[in-house]
Amino acid sequence: MKKNLLFIGLMLALSLSASAQNDGFAFGFKVGPNLGWTGSTTKTAEIVGSRAGFDLGVVAEFYFAENYAISTGVNVGFMGGHYSFNNAIRLDSLGNPDVFSVDRIYKTTIYEIPIMLKMVTNELGNAPVRIYAQVGAGLGLVPQKVRVKDAIPADGIVTPDKWSITNKEYSLFRTSLKIGAGAQYALDESTRLFAGFYFSHDFINNINHWSPNYAGNYYDENGEKIGDRDTKLNVLQNRVGFEMGVLF
C-alpha cells in the first residue's frame, strides 16, 4: 500500500512540473470505491457474487478543443471477484469422471493506464457546473501474486479454504473497455472538483493456464496427478465504480 501511494505521489509531482509548462493541460488525483464481478463468454465460469474494492490514481487531461480532451493518467485498483467452475478428476469404478465444483474468491491489484476521450458541456446556466462523458480503453498490468480462496461445496455447504497465492495462473496483462460520466464544479479559473461513475469490462481472458493452481484437488496425498479440466477456463473482470477528485 505504501509503495502504491509513493508511486501516485511521484506521478502527481511529475504532473505538477508539466502543468507549469503547458496550456490546455490539467492534472489532479481521484479516489473512490468499486464493485467487481466476474463474467465468462464461454460459460466455463459462473458468477457467484461481487467483491468490493477501491481505486486511487492521478489524472492528466490534454485539451485539444474547448470541450474535448484526451484523459489519461495512472490508476491503482484494488479489486476482486467471486465465481465457480466445474472440474473433472479421476474416473470412478465405472469409468465415469468424478465431477466437482470449485467456489473461488480472488483479490488482486491492477495498475492501469486509461486512454479516454472526454467530452464536456458548457456551463449549465449561471452555475459553474459542467457535465462530462468519457469513453476509451484501459491498459492494465496485474502482478502474479493474485490471492485466491477456494472451496468445494459438500452437501450444498461451501467450506472456505485459506487464502493462497496463485502461480502465474492469471494473465499479467489486461485490456478493458471503459466508459464513464459525471459532473465537475469550478472553484475558480484553475481548480475543479469532479465526481462520477465508470464501468470497465475486460477484453482479454484473465486466465493463463488450462488447469488452475488448485493442487489440493489435482494431486493426491502421494503427489500423483489425478486430473485436469477439460476446457480452458474463461474469466473476464467487470467493475463499476464511483470516483471523486480534484483537477488543477
C-alpha positions in Angstrom: 0.0 0.0 0.0 2.8 2.4 0.9 4.5 1.7 -2.5 1.3 2.4 -4.3 0.9 5.8 -2.5 4.5 6.6 -3.2 4.0 5.8 -6.9 0.9 8.0 -7.1 2.8 10.8 -5.3 5.6 10.6 -7.8 3.2 10.8 -10.7 1.5 13.8 -9.1 4.8 15.6 -8.8 5.6 15.0 -12.4 2.2 16.3 -13.4 2.8 19.5 -11.4 6.0 20.0 -13.2 4.5 19.5 -16.6 1.5 21.8 -15.8 3.7 24.8 -15.4 4.9 24.5 -19.0 1.7 23.5 -20.9 -1.6 25.3 -21.7 -4.7 23.2 -22.1 -3.4 20.7 -19.6 -5.0 19.7 -16.3 -3.8 17.3 -13.7 -5.2 16.0 -10.4 -6.0 13.0 -8.4 -9.0 10.8 -7.6 -10.2 8.1 -5.3 -13.4 6.0 -4.8 -14.9 2.6 -4.2 -15.5 -0.1 -6.8 -17.6 -3.2 -7.1 -16.2 -6.1 -9.2 -17.7 -9.3 -10.6 -16.5 -12.0 -12.9 -18.1 -13.0 -16.3 -17.4 -15.7 -18.8 -18.1 -15.5 -22.6 -17.8 -19.3 -22.9 -19.8 -20.1 -19.8 -17.0 -22.1 -18.2 -17.2 -19.9 -15.1 -20.4 -18.9 -13.3 -20.9 -15.7 -11.4 -21.4 -16.3 -7.7 -21.2 -12.8 -6.3 -19.4 -9.5 -6.3 -16.5 -8.1 -4.3 -16.0 -4.5 -3.1 -12.7 -2.7 -3.5 -11.4 0.8 -4.1 -9.4 2.9 -6.6 -6.9 5.7 -6.4 -4.9 7.4 -9.1 -3.6 10.5 -10.8 -5.4 12.2 -13.8 -3.9 14.1 -16.7 -6.1 15.8 -19.3 -4.9 17.3 -22.6 -7.5 19.6 -24.2 -7.3 19.8 -27.9 -10.5 21.9 -28.1 -12.5 23.8 -25.6 -14.9 20.9 -24.7 -12.8 17.9 -25.8 -9.8 16.3 -24.1 -7.7 13.2 -24.0 -7.8 11.9 -20.4 -5.1 9.6 -19.1 -3.1 9.1 -16.0 -2.3 6.1 -13.8 -4.9 4.1 -11.8 -4.3 1.7 -9.0 -7.3 -0.6 -8.5 -7.8 -3.0 -5.5 -10.4 -5.4 -6.7 -11.7 -9.0 -6.7 -14.3 -11.4 -7.9 -16.3 -14.5 -6.9 -17.1 -17.3 -9.3 -17.4 -21.0 -9.5 -16.3 -23.6 -12.1 -16.6 -27.3 -12.7 -13.6 -29.7 -12.9 -13.3 -33.4 -13.8 -10.8 -35.5 -11.8 -10.1 -39.2 -11.8 -12.5 -41.8 -13.1 -14.7 -43.8 -10.7 -15.1 -47.6 -10.7 -17.4 -47.4 -13.7 -15.1 -45.3 -15.8 -17.0 -42.1 -15.3 -15.3 -38.8 -14.4 -16.0 -37.7 -10.8 -17.0 -34.0 -11.3 -16.8 -31.4 -8.6 -17.4 -27.7 -8.5 -14.9 -25.2 -7.1 -16.1 -22.0 -5.5 -13.4 -19.3 -5.8 -13.0 -15.9 -4.3 -10.0 -13.8 -5.5 -8.4 -10.4 -4.9 -5.6 -8.6 -6.7 -4.2 -5.2 -7.6 -4.2 -3.8 -11.1 -2.0 -0.9 -12.3 -3.8 0.7 -15.3 -3.2 3.5 -17.8 -6.5 4.7 -19.2 -6.8 6.4 -22.6 -10.1 8.2 -22.8 -11.9 10.7 -25.0 -13.5 13.2 -22.6 -16.4 15.4 -23.8 -17.5 18.3 -21.6 -20.6 20.5 -21.9 -20.6 24.3 -21.5 -21.5 25.6 -18.0 -25.1 25.0 -17.0 -26.8 28.4 -16.9 -25.1 30.7 -14.3 -23.7 27.8 -12.3 -20.0 26.8 -12.7 -21.1 23.2 -13.3 -20.3 21.1 -16.4 -21.4 17.6 -17.3 -18.9 15.2 -18.9 -18.8 11.8 -20.5 -15.8 9.8 -21.5 -15.1 6.6 -23.4 -11.9 4.7 -24.2 -9.8 1.8 -23.1 -7.6 0.8 -20.2 -4.2 -0.9 -20.5 -3.5 -2.8 -17.3 -0.8 -4.8 -15.5 -1.6 -7.3 -12.8 1.1 -8.7 -10.5 1.3 -12.5 -10.5 0.5 -12.5 -6.8 -3.2 -13.0 -7.2 -4.7 -14.3 -3.9 -7.5 -16.9 -4.1 -9.6 -18.7 -1.6 -11.1 -22.0 -3.0 -13.8 -24.2 -1.6 -15.6 -27.3 -2.7 -19.3 -27.4 -1.9 -20.2 -30.5 0.1 -23.9 -31.4 0.5 -24.7 -27.8 -0.6 -22.4 -26.3 2.0 -19.4 -24.3 0.9 -16.4 -24.6 3.3 -13.9 -21.8 2.5 -10.2 -22.7 2.4 -7.4 -20.4 3.4 -6.1 -17.6 1.2 -3.2 -18.8 -1.1 -1.1 -17.2 -3.9 -1.5 -18.5 -7.4 1.5 -19.4 -9.5 1.1 -17.4 -12.8 -2.4 -18.8 -13.3 -3.8 -15.3 -14.1 -2.7 -13.2 -17.0 -0.2 -10.4 -16.4 -1.8 -8.0 -18.9 -5.3 -6.7 -19.1 -7.1 -4.6 -21.7 -10.6 -3.2 -21.0 -13.3 -1.1 -22.4 -14.0 1.9 -20.1 -16.9 4.4 -20.1 -17.9 7.0 -17.6 -19.9 10.1 -16.9 -20.1 12.7 -14.2 -20.1 16.4 -13.3 -17.4 18.9 -12.4 -17.6 22.1 -10.4 -15.2 25.0 -10.9 -14.0 26.5 -7.6 -12.0 29.1 -9.6 -10.4 29.5 -13.0 -7.9 26.7 -12.4 -9.4 24.3 -9.8 -12.3 21.9 -10.4 -13.9 19.3 -8.2 -15.4 16.3 -10.0 -17.5 13.2 -9.2 -18.8 10.5 -11.5 -19.3 6.8 -12.2 -17.4 4.4 -14.5 -17.8 0.9 -16.0 -15.0 -1.3 -17.0 -15.1 -4.6 -18.9 -12.1 -6.8 -19.8 -11.5 -7.8 -23.4 -8.9 -10.5 -22.7 -9.3 -13.8 -20.8 -7.8 -13.3 -17.4 -6.7 -17.0 -17.2 -3.3 -18.2 -18.5 -3.4 -21.9 -17.9 -5.7 -24.8 -18.7 -5.6 -26.1 -15.2 -6.0 -23.9 -12.1 -3.4 -23.7 -9.4 -5.5 -26.0 -7.2 -3.1 -28.6 -6.0 -5.3 -29.9 -3.2 -7.7 -31.4 -5.7 -5.5 -32.2 -8.6 -2.9 -34.2 -6.7 -3.4 -37.0 -4.2 -1.5 -37.4 -0.9 1.4 -39.0 -2.8 1.8 -36.1 -5.2 0.4 -38.1 -8.1 -1.6 -36.0 -10.6 -5.3 -37.2 -10.7 -7.0 -34.9 -13.2 -7.3 -31.9 -15.4 -10.0 -29.5 -16.5 -11.4 -30.5 -19.9 -11.8 -26.9 -21.2 -9.8 -23.8 -20.6 -11.5 -21.5 -18.1 -12.7 -18.2 -19.4 -12.8 -15.3 -16.9 -13.4 -11.6 -17.6 -13.4 -8.9 -14.9 -16.1 -6.3 -14.7 -16.2 -3.3 -12.5 -18.4 -0.3 -11.7 -17.0 2.4 -9.5 -17.6 5.8 -8.1 -14.8 8.3 -8.3 -14.3 11.8 -7.0 -11.3 14.1 -7.1 -9.8 17.5 -8.0 -8.2 18.9 -11.1 -5.8 21.8 -11.3 
